[in-house]
Amino acid sequence: MVGSGALGCELIKAFAMIGLACDGGTVHMTDNDNIEISNLNRQFLFRQPDVGKSKSQCAARTAKVMNPKLNVKDYMTIVAPNTEEVFNDQFWESLNFVVNAVDNIKARLYVDQ
């Protein structure tokens, strides 16, 4: 899953609740952004003490509280041409599906490639 903001919070919650990646597999989620106070009213997995911390780390941690069996790996890495050493062809080809939860067109188009 690319993006751990409002859409990403909803999705990781749903994944935890339906048991995705609980009996095998892994949810990989990344977001290079940190939590801001303005996020708290719409990104419900985050709380006041999370302000300034990684969105992907906090969302993954909270989802694991909801379902301790959830196997999730979080990254703080942007998905972009300059991070293809992390998110390379081998990485993408190892996935069963990709969820695009980013909030800007440029990032969505890059991930869609």
N, C-alpha and C positions, 0 to 999 in steps of 0.2 A: 504494500500500500504506500503510495506516494502522497504525503500530506497527512498531518496529524492535528489539523485545526478542527473547525466545526464539522465538516463532512467526515474527516478521519475519526473524530471522537464517536460519532454515531456508528460508523462502520466497525470500529474495533469493539465497541460495546456489543453490537449485533453478533460479531464473530465469537466473542466470549460466551454470549448467551446461547447460541446454537451449537456450541462445542466444536467449532472449526479449529483445526490444528491442536486438538486435545488428545487424540489417540494416534498421533503421527503427524508429520509435516510441521511446518513453521510458518507463522505470519511474519514477514519482514516488513517493517514500517519505518519510514524515514521522514524527517522534517528538519530543516536546518534552522528553524525559527525557535525563539524562546517565548514563553508565556508573558503576556502583558496584562495589566489590569483590565483593559478594554475587552480582553478575550473571555473573562470570567462569566459574563452574562449569556454567552452563546456556546461556549465550549465547556460543557457540563462536567467533564472529567477532571477539570482543573479547579483548584481552590487557592485562596489568598496566599498560603505559604509556598505555592508553586510558582508565583510570579518571579520571572527572571530565569527560571529553569527550562530545560529542553522540553518542547511539546511532545516529541516522540517518546522520550524516557518516561515522562509523567503519564501519558496516555497508556503506554504499555504496562506500567506499574499498576495503575488503577484498574485496567482490564483484568490483570492477573488477580487482583483482589476479588473481582466479580466471579472469576472462574480460575482457581489456582492451577487447573490442568492446562490452561492455555499456554501453548508454546509460542512465544513472541520474541523476536529479536529487533531491537530498536537501533536506529542509526541517527546521527545528527548531520548527515551529509546531504547536500543538495543534489538533485538528479539533474545533471547538465553535462555538456560536452567536456568540461574540465574535470569531471569526476568519473570518467569512463574506466579508470583503473579500478574503481570500486564496483560500479554498476556497469560491468562489461557484458559482452554477448553471452559468455558462459553463465553469468549470474541470471540474466533475463531468461535464458533458455532452460534454466533449472526450475523455473516457477511454473505452476499450473495455470495461474491467471494473475492479472495485474489489476489493481484497483487504483484509479486516478482520482485522488481527493484533494487536488491542489486548487487554488483560488485565482489562478491567472492563466490567460490564454497561451502565452509563450511557453510556460511550463507544461501545460496540457499537450500542446502540439509536440513538444520534444518527447514526452513520455509516449505519446501515441506512435511515434516513429518506431 
